[in-house]
Amino acid sequence: MPAIDFESQSMPSGHEFHRPLFQVSRDFPKDPSMLKTLPNLIDFNAEHNPDHLFALQEVRIGGKQLHLVRINFRDLKSATIGCSLFLRKSLFGAQKHYDGADNEHRSSKKPVALFLESDVTLFVYLAALLYLDIPVLMLSIRLSPVAIAHLLNVCSAQAIIVSKRTQSAAEQALNGTSMEQQEATIQRIPSIPYENLLDLGKAESNEVVETPNPSSDEIGALILHSSGTTGLPKPISLVHRYLLGYAACHRLEPEECNNHVNVSTLPMYHGFGLLAPCLSLSTGKACCFLSGSTIPSASSVVELINRSGAFSLMTVPTILEEMISSENYWKSLIGLDFVAVGGGAIKSSIGEQLVSNGVKLLNHYGATEIGAIAPIFCPGKDYDWHYLRLRTDMGLEVNEVEQKGKNGETLYQLTGFPFGWGKPFPVQDILELRPNSKHTEVKVLGRGDDLIVLSTGEKVRPQRLEEALLSTGLVKVAVVFGEHRPEVGVIVEPVQPLAKEEHPSFVEAIWTVIRSENLQLDRHARVPSKTMIVIKPTAKVVPRSDKGSVMRKQTYEVFKDEIEAAYRYSSNGKEEGDINLASEQSQLERDLKSIIQRCVQDRIADPSSWDVNDDFFSRGMDSLEATRLARILENVQNKTTFPALLNGQVSPQFIYQNPSVRALAKALLEGTTSSSPPVNTASRTIQLMKALATQFSSSASSVDPSERKLTVLLTGSTGHLGAYLLQGLLQAANVEQIICFNRSRKEYLDKPFSVVTTSTEHELRSLQLEANSRSGITLGENSWRKIRFLPSNHIDKPNLGLPESEYGHLKKTVTHIIHNAWPMDFQRTLLSFTPQIRTVHNMIDFAVDCHFTQRPCSPALNPQLLVLSSIAVCARSKSGPIILEAPITDPSSPAPFGYSQAKWVCENVLIDGMNNFGDKVQHTIVRLGQLTGTTESGVWNANEHFPAMLKASQIVGSLPDLTGTYSWIPMDIVAKSILEILLNSSISRPRNAIYHIENPIRQPWQPLISALAVKLNLTIEATSANPIIPFDTWLEKVSKTMAAAAVNDDTQPKKEDDDLEFLKHLRTFLETDFRALSGGGVILDTAEARKVSRSLRTCNGVGLDLVDKYIAYWRKCGLLN
């Protein structure tokens, strides 16, 4: 199209922008007329806002700005249609009417890659491919040929669209060795510019390109990629609605958008760059694209702001850092409605300077998988730019994490739900909530996946030290290093280049900051000395991503020589200065205490007050401090005075062998006089072994079993009963640690074993927090320290599905096992419970392994394995109504559904274990009766059969007339009883036993049913004066209502239909075994259990006051009206 000088054109005014309606909640919109795609938005605006300005496109030649091209929504639609026609012909040849259903390219869903500069042409090509419903792979023009080849390969791209500028890199990628097999199949399509696409669209205005109308969130419509900060970039598959998430990410009023141009410096092949054009489509706030031939800089951005008359700016921290260097630059930001900054953290000093001068800084944030997370708005007086204000329309969750802040404050992690993924996505950033804010506002403290793992296994979060150095104003970049090393160091880039002679004073200034910050850090996270400060050489560049973020792992590679040199120099100990040791023992001991103080710094109480025989490691010295002590001794000035220091390099092993001031002094002095006898290390070791054997022999002392510290492995702690078992274990004085095995949402069954990561442990802790919250349980921080979480996704596999090292650790420590996890599903068949049965077998094997592993240290230890079973195992027992606490060998005894049959199988597997390993493992089976909600909170799982029956009774207006007696026992009492059985160390207790837990007090049904009729406000039928009807009549009435719901042809089913769905699955159980199990036809004898459980002995019946709590809870959670 002909170029238009924007300055000679007047912006249309007074045209009201008609905003499109769409929603971006987790669920796919059911209304077929709802807008669901980017093409839908373009169609809407072409129809309702054709003359409204969509965008301005900057045109530069030779770096000089010539003019701005004005694009309205009519032009955008025409250019997009023209591009669609061009691509249809290029991809599918002469086929005039493209039929995606029959075409082999379309049916295979192979994407087309866009490898273009970021300007309006790129956006048009993106929209055109989405019109054709062809998956789009967006490639950054900063990718290397290797990275391009990788993405084309893993995404199976059918074509790549290139410009003159990107063609060479694309050819290198296609000619690479990794692409040899695909080179012939990947089509190269040269792009044509926007102006030509517009002309083509106008010329072919009669051609029809149908807008896609997806019926679900189908993954793969759009493919973005990670920045590759940890290796090759990874493709991220997204859905059509993903782009609508950007369009909805605002809190802008119409008057803040109309005629208010927004300049964006972000490339559109990353998420933040898509925000400006998508907001233009949803709000009418026109965006301004930089020339694709220009690398954004402070001068070019300021020029564009002034030329376009922009009211706002979206950019990255590096641009603002450059602007702050010139008053003429940053003054151009004053008066803008907002300056949104994202793609990385802005330095605190830069932000403070901008805000103090009146710039309305808006902190923005996003994740490629989820999209934009912080809405765009015009900041008011209540806004603090240090925090991000989170959007509320996408169901984001902010969950507590285990890590605490520097002052002990609670920290959080954000979880989003990407469209179409069907699973949550935890964002790795660690967050701090803004106190006393009416909005959900968070500060990003650093990424959880930026952890540095030292060679000692300790983990370091580098952000705090890096931020402290950046805030000094002396440092432009700070990157902590130390992966797989014993200590950390830091690479720093001065704000201004330094001459060589300026380095020492600069290092001193930096070391002052580090030394102060070290006191706030864990010992292993501290920079140990000035030698571990690396000043960036002028000739080297710190690698950054497209968004300006420092690429940590690539930085380590670029500076590997400098890092190696720092460790070499540090290892010689010279940074400690000249140290001489006294040769007289008492003075030497004082010298050693002084050196030890230097090694442990503030972390351990003053070593000068230690007894000379105190063990270093009992006092708290760690391996890093032992290494540093050895390093200092290796480099003392008068080393020749001490022959012990001349026999090779002093290693940490020397410290371990002499772990006290007295022992170390003696070892140093040995051999200093001719009268000293030669040291026989083997003889000394034998003497020590004999002494220790005598000290700790059984004749010297014995350990009371009740005083032994226990480690308990608990499965299913996120269930209602499991949460109370966990709480009870934490309250037990002799339980030292609890290992919680729960299913992770991140683990998948196609993996051979569970991978134990910090991220997984954080997720499992979050799941436990949710479970505790549901059950009304709150744990203190000291309690959380006693818990360790492991994923149970592969618990039915050998070694409980864990890596050998993890399994080996558990074998050495676990003393008790409670297997509580079991799926409550009455629809599953017996065979579908095979993994659960195999798990019980594995638990027996594990308990035996624990016995043999721990036997050398604890010969009397027989690990206890307690497995929970159910009254349903004996539902049809022929032995009479009272079931003894004994094995049930008759396979016809269980209720006839998979759940109870599988429980019977597991009991018999355990009985076999008792027969084979009864002298090595204490096997315990605990059969449970009807559990109810708790005595305190009244929380009773609304998904169980009795609450479902009450809901059905409300729907049909009648209660069933239940006869006989019931035995209900609250959940918290059950948990206490189980733990009293588990932890009972009485000699009289059988080594292998079966116990029953149900309420010994049986209560009649009829008074309860009469009371429930009143409490539920049931409607009295016209044909009866009593809302309580015979059970069979009630069941028939419910069945008819369910049948009516099944044929309900309303497009919006009634809520009652959903409420009856769960009861439908229980129908067979209710018709056959419910009355026997609940009315006294099966009674669990509790004589043996009451002998060992005080809680069971003192248990009372369930009174109406407790029933009121249950009903209140069911009403609160929406089950009952």
N, C-alpha and C positions, 0 to 999 in steps of 0.2 A: 504494500500500500504506500502511497506517497507519504513522505515524512511530514509531520506536523509539528511546528514549533509551539510547544505548550504555552509559552509566554504570550503568544499572539492570540491564544484562544481563551475565551472566558469560560470559567467553570459553570456548568448549568446549576442554577440555584432554584430553590422553591419546589423541586421535584421530590415528592415524598417517596422514600424507599420502602417497598413492600417486603417485609421480612418473611422468609420461608419458615415453615414449621416442621420440626423433626425432633426426634428424641434419641439420646445416646445412653440410655440405661443398659444394664447388663443383658436384658432379654431382647431378642429380636422383635421388632414391632409387628404385631399381628395385622394391623390395618393395611390392606394392600395399597391404599392411596398415600400412605406415609412416604416421605422422601427417604431414600436409603443409600443413595450413591452420589458421587461427585457429578456425574452426568445429570442426575435429577436436579441438583442445585443449579447447574448451568441452564437447563431447560426452563426451570422456574424463573430465573432472572431474565432470560431472553424474552419470555412472555410477559412478565409483570414489570420489569425494570429495564427495558431494552436500551434506553438512552442514558442510563445512569453509568457513571464512570466506574469501571472495574479496576483499571490499573494504568500507571504511567510506566513506560519503558525508556530508560536512559539509552541514548545512542552516543557512542564515543568512537572516534577514529584517531589512531596515533596517540591515545591517552587523553585527547582533548574532548571535552563534552561539547556536543553540537546541538542537540535538541532532545526533547522528550516526546515520545509518541503516545498519543492518547487512545485508550482502548475502552469501549463501552461493552455492555453485556451482549448486545446484538453482534458486535464484531467478534467477541470471544466465541460465541456459539458458531458463527460462520467459519471462523478459522479452525475450530475444533472439528466441524463437519468436513471441511476441506481436507484436514489432516487425516481423518478417518478414511475418506475415500482414497487418498494417496496410499495409506498403509494397507488398505484392503487390496488394492491393485498390486502393491509391491509384494505383499505376503502371499496372496492367493491368485495372482495372475489375472487372466481375462474373465474369471468367474465373476459375472456382473453382480449376481445376487448371492452374497456370502451367506452360507448356511452353516452356522457353527455346529449344529447337531451332527451333520454328515461329514464335515471337513476333518480330515485326519489331524491337521495341526491343532484345530480348536478342541477336538475331542480329547486329545492328549494333554491339554492344558499346559502346553509349553510356553514359558514366558518370552517376552521380547525385552531385551535390555536397552535402556536409555543411557547413553554415554555422551551427554551434552553439557555445555556450559549452563549455569543456572540463570535463566532469564525467562521471559514470557514464552519463548519457543518451547522450552522444556516443559512448562506447565501445559501448553496446548497438546504436546505429544502424549503427556501423561493422561490427560482427559480423553484424547482420541482413542487410545488403546483401551481405556476403561469403557468407552462407548461400545467398542467392538467386543467387550467382555474377554479381552485377551490379558492374561496376567502380565504385570509390569515389573521388571527388575530395574530399580534405580541405582546407577553406579556413580560413585563420586569420581570427579575428574582428577582427584589427587591420588587415586589408587595406583599401585605399581602394576605392571603387566602380569606379574605372578599372581597378585591378588585378583585382578580382573579374570584371568584364566580360571582361578579357583572358583569364583562365584558363577561364572558361565557354566562351568563343569557341574558343580553340585546342584545348580538350579535347572540343568538341562535346557538352557536357552535355545530357542529356534532361530533367533536373529538378534542383531545388535545395531542400533541406530547411532550413527556417529556424525560429528561435525568435522570440518577441515582441521580444527585444532586437535581433536581427540583421535583422529583417524590413525595416526602413527602408533600411539600407545595400544589401540585396539588391535592393530595388525601384529604387534609384538606379542600380545596376549594370545591371539589366535594361532600364531606360528610357534608358540611355546611347546615344549615337549609334553606337558600335561594335557595339551589340547589336540594332539595329533589325530586322535581318532575322531574328534568332533569337528575338525576344521572344515571338512567338506560339507557338513550339514548346517553350520551356523551361517546364516545369511547376513551380509553386510548391507546396510541401507543408509546411504548418505542422506542427511537431513536437508530439508529445504526451509528457509527462514519464514518467520511469522507472516511477513507481508505477502509472500507467495501463497501461503496456506489460506490467508484471508481471501485473496483473489480467487483461488480455486473453489473455496466454499461458496462464494457469491455466484460464480459461473455455474456451479452444479447445484443450485439451490433446490432443484426439483428432486434431487437424489435423497433417498430416505436412509437414515442410519438409526435403527431402533435402539432406544435407551434400554439398557439391561434392567431387569426388575427381579433381583434375587429373592428367593423365598426363605433363605436362611443365611446365616453368617458363614459363607464358604471361604475357608482358608486359602490364600494364594492369589487373591485378586491383585494385591500389591506386595512387592518384596523389597524391603529396605535391608540395610546391612549394618552390622556393628562397625565401630571405628577401627577395629583391629588393634586395640591397645594391648592385647595379650596374645597376639599372633595373627594368623590370617583372619580377615573379616568373616563373620558368620552371617548367613542370610536369615532374615526375620520375616516370616510369612504372615501377612495381614489380610483383612477383609475389606470389602467396599466401604462399610460403615466407619472404618478407621478414620478416614478423612473427614467425616462428619464430626468426629470428636474434636478436631481442630476448629471446625466452623462454629461449634457450640462453646468453645473455651473463652468466654468473655462475660463481663458484667457491664457492658457499655450501653448507655442510653442513646436513642436516635440522634439527639442533638450533639452527641460526642463523636458521631460518625459522619454525618452528612457534610460534604466539602472538607473533611478532615483527613488529608492524605497521610498515609503511614509508610515511612521508609523502612525497608528491611534489608540488612546486609547478609542474611543467612542463606546458604545454598539450599535448594529444595531437595537435594538428594539426602538430606538429613531432616529429621522431624520438625525441628524449630523453624526451618525455612518454609515449611508448608503452611505455617500458621497464618501469615499475612494474607496470601491469596484466598485461603479458605474463609478467613474473617471477612474479606471483601464480599464474598458470595453470600454470607449470612447476615451482614450488618450494613453493607453499602459503604464501609470505610475503605476507600480505594487504597490499594497498595502501590508502592513505587519500586520497580525492579532496577537494580544496578545493571550496568552494561556487563554482559557475560564475558567481555574481553578484559575486564578490569579486576584486579585484586583489591578488595576494599581496604581503604586506609583512612586515617583521620581526615586528611585534606579532601579526598574524594567524597566522603560521606557528608562532611560539612557543606561542600559545594552542592551536593544533591538536595540536602535539606533546604538550603536557601533557594535553589532554582525551582524546586517543586512547591515551595510554600508549605512544607510538611508540618503537621501538628504533633507527630509522634515518631519514635524511632525504636526499632528492634535490632539488637546487635549483640556482640560477644564482648567479654571482658577486655580482650587485647586491644580492641578499637578504642574503648573508653580509656584504657591506660595510656594509649598514644595521644588521645585528645587532651588529657590532663596536663600534658607538657606545654601546651600553648593556651594562653588566655583567650585568644581569638577562636580557638576550637571549642573549648568547653562552654564558653558563653553562648554559643549557638544552641546549646541544649536547654538553656534557661527559657522558660515560657512554654516549652512543649508540654502537652497533656501528660505524657509519660515517656520514660526511656526504659524500655524493657530489656533486661540483660539476662542472658542464659547461655547454655552450652558449656558452662564451667563456672567455678566460683570466682567472683570478683574480689580483689584484695580489699580488706577492710579499710585500709588507708585511702584507697581510691574512692570507694563508696562514700566514706565520711566527707571527703573533700568536695565531691559533687553535690551531695545533699546539703552540706553547710552553705553552699553557694546558690541554693534554690532549685537545683535539678530534681525533678520528681522521678526518682529512681524506682523501678518496679522489678523486683526479683522474680525471674521466671525459671521454670523447671519442667523437665519432661523426661520420659524414657521411651526409647524407640518402640518397645513392645506395647506400651499403653497409649502413648501419645502425649499431648500437652497435659500437665497436671495442675498448673497454677493458672487461674483465669486472668485475662487481660482486663484491666480496669484503670480508671484515672485515680491515682492514690489520693486519699484524704488525710486529714490530720491524725486519724487513728491508726494509720499504717506505719509499720516499722520495716524499713527496707532490708534489715538483717534477716527477716523471716519471709517465708513463702506462704501465701494464702492458698490453701488447697481448694480445688473445685469440689462441688457437692453433688454433681449430676451423674456421676459414673460409678457410684458405689464403692469408692476407694475406702480402704480400711487402714487405720493407724494402730499398730499393735506393739505392745511392750516387748522389749528384748532383754536378754539376760545381762548384757553389759550395762554398767552404770556410768554416769557422768563424773567429771573431775571432783564434784562436790557431793557425789552420791545420788544425784538426781536420776530419775527414771528416764531412760532413752527408748526410742521407738523406731519402728521400721514400717515403711509404707507397702501395702499390698494392693495391687490392681487386678483387674479381671479383663484381660484382652478379649475383644470381641472374637467369638468363634473358637477360642482355645479350650473352653470347657474346664479350665483350671485356673487357680490364682497365680499371679506372678509377683513375687516379693522383690521390690526394688532394693538394691544392695546398700543404698545410702543409710547411714545411721542418723537419726533425727532427734531434735530436742523441741518440745512444745513451748510455744510462747505462753507464759503464765498470764492469767486473767484476761484472755482475749475472748471476745464473743464469737470469733471465727476460729476455724481450725488452722492455725498458723505454726509452721515448723522451721527450724534452722537446720541446715545440713551440716553435720559435723565431719563427714567423710564417708567414703565407701567401705562397706563391709568386706568387699572382695579385694581391697587394697592391702590386705594383711601381708606382712612380711614374716615368713616362717624361718626362724633361726636354725642353725645346725643342732641346737639343743632341744628343738621341738617347741620352744617358746614362740608365742605369736606377738607381733608388734603392729600397732596401728600408727602409721607415720603422720597422720594429719595434724595432730596437735603441735608437734615440733615444727613441722613445715609452716603452719599458719603463724606460729610465734615468730619465726624468722622473717616471713613475708611482711608481718606487721611492723617491723623495725624501720622500714623505708630504706634499708641498706641493700636489700636482696630482691632481685627480680624473679628468680626461680629458686626453689629449694626442693630437693628430692632426697629422701632418706633411702639408704640402701642397706643390705645385710642379708639378703635371701641366701639361706643355707650356710651362713657364716655364724661364728660365735657371738659377734657384736655388730652394732649398727654404726654407720657413719652417715654423712650428709654431703651432697653435691650442692654448691651454692653458686649462683650467677649474680655478681654484683650489679646494682642498678646502672652504674657507669663502669666502663672498662678500666682496669687498674694496671699501673706499671708494676713490674716485678718487685721493686723495692717497697711498694705499698702493700704487698700481700701480708707481711707479718702484723701490721697494725690492724688490717681488716680482719684477719683471723682472730686477733685478740678481742676485737669488738664482737664478733660472732660468738666466740667462746664464752664471753660474759653472759650473753643471752642463753646459750645452751646450758651453761652451768646452773643458771637460775631455773630454767625449765626442767632440767634433770631431776630436781628435787620433787617435782610434781609427777614424775613418770615412774612406772615400774622399773626395777633394776635392769632387767634385760632389755628395756626399751631406751636406755640412756646411751648417749654418745660418750664413750669412755675418756676421750682425750682430744686435744687439739689436732693431733696427727690424723684423726678421722674426719677432718673437714677438708673437702676437696673443692678448690676454686676452679670453676669452669674455664678451661683454656679458651682464649679468644677465637682460635681457629675452629672450634667445635660448636655445633648447634644442638640445643635440646630439642628432641623430636616432639612434635605436637600433632594432634588430630585435626580434622577439618574444623572442629568447633573451638580449637585453641587449647584443648586440654593437654597437659603433659602426658606423654605416653611412657609410662613408668618402665616397663620391661625393655622397650627399645632404648630408653635412656641408659639403662644398665649396660646394654650392649655397646652403645656409642662410647661410654666412658669406662669400659672394662679395664683398660690399662691404668687409668688413674685410680680406680678402685683397688686393683691389685697392689699398686704401689703404696697406697694408704695402709693396707693390711700388713704389707711387708715391714714398713717403717714402724708401725705400731707394735709389731711382734718383738722388736728389739728392745722395747721398754725405755728408750731414750727420753721419751716425753716426761718421765718421772724425775728427771734431773739426776745429779750425782748423789748416790746413796752409799754410805759406808756403814758396815755393821760392826758392833763391838765384839771382841773375842772373849770377853768375860761373860759368864752365863747370865747373871742377873741383869746386866745391862743389855745383853743381846735379847733377852726376853722382852725388855721394855722397848727396844728398837723394833722387834717383830710386832708388838702390839700397835705401835705407831703406824707401821706399814699396813697392817691389817685394817686399821681405821681408814686409811686412804683407799683401800680396796673396796670396803663395804660402804663407804661414805656415810650417808645419814640413815641407811636402811636398817642397820642393826644397832642396838644400844652400845654405847661407848666400850670398845674392847679393852680399854685401859682398866676397866673395872672387872674384867674377867679373871677367874682363877686360871692359873697357868696350865691346869690340867683339863680345863673345859674343852670339849670337842667342838671344833669349828662348825661342823655341819649340824650338830645338835643345836648350836647357837643360831643357826640360820644361814651360814655361808652357802652360796650356791656355786655351780660349776663355773660360771663366768668369773666370779670373784676368786675362785681357786686358780683359774687360768691366769688372771691378772697378777696374783700373788707370786705364782711361779715365774711369770715374765719379769717381775721386779727383781726377784732373787737371781735370775739368770744374768742380770745386768748390773749387779752391785759393783762398786768401784774396786773394793778390796777382795774380789772373788778368790784370789789365790790364797787368802788366809784360811779358807774353808775347803778342804779337799773334797768334801761331799758335793761341792758345786762344780768340781772340775771333771767329774766323771760323765761327760756328755751334757747335752742341753737339759736344763731343769724343766721338767714337765709337770703338769697338774697331778700326775700319779705320785710324785714326790710329796705333794701336799696331802693327798689321800692316805698315804702310808704313814704320815706323821701329822695327825689332825688336831694337834693342840700346840699351844705356845711352848710348853715344856718339851714335848716330843720333837717339835721342829727345831728347837734350839739344840737339843741333844744330838739330833741327826746332823746338824750343821757342824757341831763341834767334834763329832767323832773323827778320830784320826789327826787331830791338831797337835797331840803330844805323843811321844814315843811309848808312853805307858798305856795308852789306850789299846785294849784288846781288839783284835780284828772282829768285824761284825759278821756273824753267820745268820743271814736272813732266813734260811730254811729252818734253822734251829729255833730262832725267835718266833717264827710263825707257829711251829709245833707247840712251843710253850704257851703261846697265846690261845691256841685251840684247846689245849687241856684245861687252861684256866677258865675259859668261857664254858666248856662242857661241864665243869664242876659247878660254876655259878648258876647255870640254867638247867641243871639236871632235875629230874622229878623229885629227888630227895631233898633238894634245896628249897623248892617251892612248888606249889601247884596252883593252877588257875581255876577259880570258881567259874563253872560254865555260865552262871548268871551274870558274871562280870565280863565275859567275852564280848568284844565288839563285833557286831554282825553286819554283813552286807546282804541286802535283800534284792533279788531280782523280781520285779513286778510287771506282769503284762496287763494291758488294758486299763491303764490308770486314767485314761480320758473318758471312760464310761462313768455312769453315776456311782456304782459301787466302787469302781477302781479309784475314783477321786477321794472317797472316804477311807479306803484302805491306805492310800498314800498319806493322807493327813494323819491317820493313826500311827503309821510307821515313823513319821517324822516326830511324833510325840513320845515314842519309845526311847528311853534313855540309853539302852544298849545297842540301838541301831545306828551304825556309823554312816552308812551310805545306802541309798536306794537307786537301783538301776531300773529305769522305766523303759520298757519296750513298747513302743506304739507305732502305728502305721504312719509313714510319711507320705504327704501328697506329692513330694518331689521324686520319690523312688518309683521305678517302673519294673514290672515283672520280667521284662526282657533282659534285665541285667543279671549276671550270674550270682551276685551277692550284693548286700547293702553297702553303700559307701558312706562312711561316717565322716561328715564334714561339719565345720562350725555353722555353716548355713543350715544344715539339716537339724543340728541341735537347737538352733534358735527357733526354727519352725516348730519343732516338737515341743519346745517350751511354750511357744505361743498357743499351740493346740491345748496344752495342759492348762494354761491360763483361762482359755475359753471354757474348758470343762469345769474348772474350779468355779468360775463365775456362774455357770449354769446351776451348779450344786450349792451355791451360796458359801463357798469356801475361800478364805483369804490366807495366803501363806506369807510369812515374814521373810526377809532377805536371808537370814541365817538358815531358814528351812531350805530355800532354793539351793544353797551351797552344798547341801547334802544329797542333792538329786543329780543324776546323770541320765541323759536321754539317748537312746539308741533306736534306730529304725527297725521295725519288726516285719518289714515287707517280705523278707525271705526267710522267716523264722522256721519254715517247714523244710528248709534246705539243710544240708550238713553244716555243722558248726554254727547252727542257728542263723545261717545266711550271712555270717560276719567274716571279715578278713581274718586270717590265721592269727595275726598279732592281737587283734581285739578279742578274739575268742580265748586266746591264751591268757590274756590279762584277767578275763572274767573267771576262768578256771581257778586262778590263784586267789581270788578274793570272795566270790559269792558263797555264802553259807546257807541261805534260805531262798526258796523260790515259791512265789505265788503265781499260778497260772490262772488268770481271771478272764483273759480276752476270749470272746466267743461271739460269733455273729448271731444276733437274735432275729432269725428269719425262719418262719414256719413254712415257707414255700419250697425251700431247698430240699433236695433229695439226699439220701444217705451218702451216695457217691460224691456229691458236691462238697461234702464235709471232709473228704480225704485229706486235704492240706491241714485241717485242724487236728485230725487223728495223728497224722505224721508229726505234727508239732509236739503232741504229748509224748510220743516215742522219743523225739529229739530231746525233750526236757529230761527224760529219764537218763538218756545217754550223757547229757550235760552234767546232771547231778553226780553220776558215777565218775565222770572226768574230774569234777571238783574234788571228790573224795580222794582219788589217787594223786592228784596234783598237790593237794594240801596236806596229805598224810605225813610226809616227812617232818613238817613243822607242827602239825596238830594231829597226832595219831588218833585221838579220841573223836575227831570231827566226823560226823555223818551228816552230810548236807540234808536239809529237809525240803521235800518237794510236796507242796500242797496244791491240789487241783480242784477247782470248783465244779460241781455237778448239779443235778436238778432233780426235783421231785418227779419230773416227767419221766425219769428212768424207771420208776416203779408204778406208773399210772395204772397198769393192768396186772399188777402182781397177783399171783394166786395164793399168796401166803396169808391173806387177810387184810383188814383195813390198817392195822398197825404194822409199819415197816421197821424192822430192827436195823441197827447200825452195823450192817454186815454186807458182804458181797451179794450181788444179784447176778446169778449166772444164767437165768432163763432169758433168752433173747426175745421172748414174746411179752416180757414185762413192760417195756417202754410204750409210751403213746405212739400211735402209728404214723409218725412223720419224722423226716430226716433229722431234725434238731435233737429229739430225745433219743433216737436210735444211735446217733453218733456219740452222744454222751454215754450211752451204755457201752459202746465199743471202747471208748477212752477209759472208762472205769475198769474194764477187763484187761486192757493193756497195762494199766497201773497195777492191777492185782498180779499180773504176770511179773511185773517189775518187782513187786514185794517178794515173790517167791525166789527170784533170781538174784536180786541185789539188796535184799532186806537187811543184810548185815553191813551194808555200805551206805545206804540211803534210807532216810525215814520217809516213807510214802504216806501221804494223807489224802483221803478223798473227803470232801465236804459237800453233802447234798443240801441244796437250799430250797426252802418252801417259798411261799408268796411274800416277796419283798414289797414294801410300800415306801412312800416318801419319808423324809427325815423328820425327827421330832422337833427340830428347831426351825428350819426354813420351810418345811412342808413341800419341798421339791420332790415330785413324783413324776417320773418320765411319762409325758403325755402320749408316747407312742406304744405304751403297753396295753394289754387287752382290757383291763378293767376300766381305765379312763376312756378307751374307745367305746366300751359298752355304755358308759354314762352319756357320751356324746350321742350315740345312736338312740338312747332313750329320750334325750331332749328332742331329737328330730322326729321320732314317731309318737312322742307324747306319753310314753308309758315305760315303767320299769319292770324287769322280769321278777317274778316271785321266786326268789332263791330260798331253798330250805336247808336244814342242817346247820352246821357250824363252820365258821371260817377261822383261819389262823394267819393273821397278818403280823409281820414284824418289820419295824422301821429300818431303813437302809443303814443309818449310822450305828444302830445296835448290832446289826449283822456284821458290819465291818469290825467293830470291837470284838465280837465273838470269834470271828475268823482269826484275828491277831492274837487273841488269848490262847487259841488252840495252837497256832503256829509257834508262838514264843514261849509256851509252857515247857519248862525244863524238868518237870517232876519225874522222878525215877519210876514211879508207878504207872506213868502213862505208857501205853503200848507203842513200840517203835513204829509199827505200821498199823494204821487205823482208819476207820470210816466213821465220820461224824455227821449228824443232822443238825441243821439250824432252821428251825421254824418256831413260832411263838408257842411255848408250852401251854399258854392260856387260850383255849378255843372259845369263840364268842358266837352267839346265834345270829343268823342272817336277818331274820325278820325285823327286829327292832332297827337295824341299820338301814334296811331297804325303806322302811316307813319314814325314817328321818331323812333319807336322801330324796324321797319324793317331795318333801317340803322344801328342802334346801335347794333343789333344782327348779322349783316353781313349775312343775310339770302340769300341762293342760289336762283336765279331767274330761274323758270322752263322754259324749252325750249319752251313750248307751250304758255307761257304767259310772258308779259313784266312786270308783277306786282306780287311781292311775297305775296300780300294781296288778299285772296280769300274769297268768301262768307262763312259765319259761318257754314252752313250745309255741304258745300263741305269740309271745313277744318275738321269738326268733323268726316265726313266719311273717310277722308284720315287718320286721327289719328286712327280711329277704325280699318281700314285695317292693319295699321302698328302694332297695338296691337294684332290683330288676327295672323299676321305672326310671331310675337314674341312668341305667345302661342304654335305654332307648331314647333318652332325652335328646332331642335334635336341636336344642337351642344352640346358637353359636357361642353363647356365653353360659356355660354350665353353672348351676347354682353351687354355692359354697358347700351346701350339705352333701352334694354328690361327691365332692372330694373328701369330705369328712368320713363318708361311708366306705371309701375305697380301701382303707386299711382294715376295716372290720371284715370286708369281703375275704381277705386273705386268712382271717381267723375262723371262717365259717365252719370248716370241718372240725376244728378243735372245739368250738362251742357246741356243736351238735353231738360230739362223741365223748370227750374226756373232761371238759370243763367242770361239769357238775360233780364228778367223782373227786377230782383234784381239789376243788374249792369248797366242797360241802361236807367233808368228813369221810368220804369214801376211801381216801388214802390219807393216813396220818403218819407223820414221821416221828418215830420215837427219838427222844433227845436225852436219854438217860446218861449216855457216855459223854456227850458234849457238855451237859450241865456240870459234870464233875470237874471239867477243866476251864469252863467259861463262867466267870462270875456274872457277866452281862446277861447271859442267857438265863442263869438262875434267878436273877432279880427282875427279869422282863415282865412288864405288865401288859394288859390288853390295850388295844387302840381305842381311845375314847373319842367322843364326838367333837371335842375341842380340836383334836388333831385332824379329824376328818374335815373340819372347817378350814384348816390350813391347806389341805390338799385341794379342796374345791376352789379356794381363793387363788392358789397357784395355777390351776387349770384355766380359770377365768382370765388371769393375768396374761397367760401365754396364748389366749385366744381359742382354746379348745372348747370351753363351755360358755354358753351365753350368760 
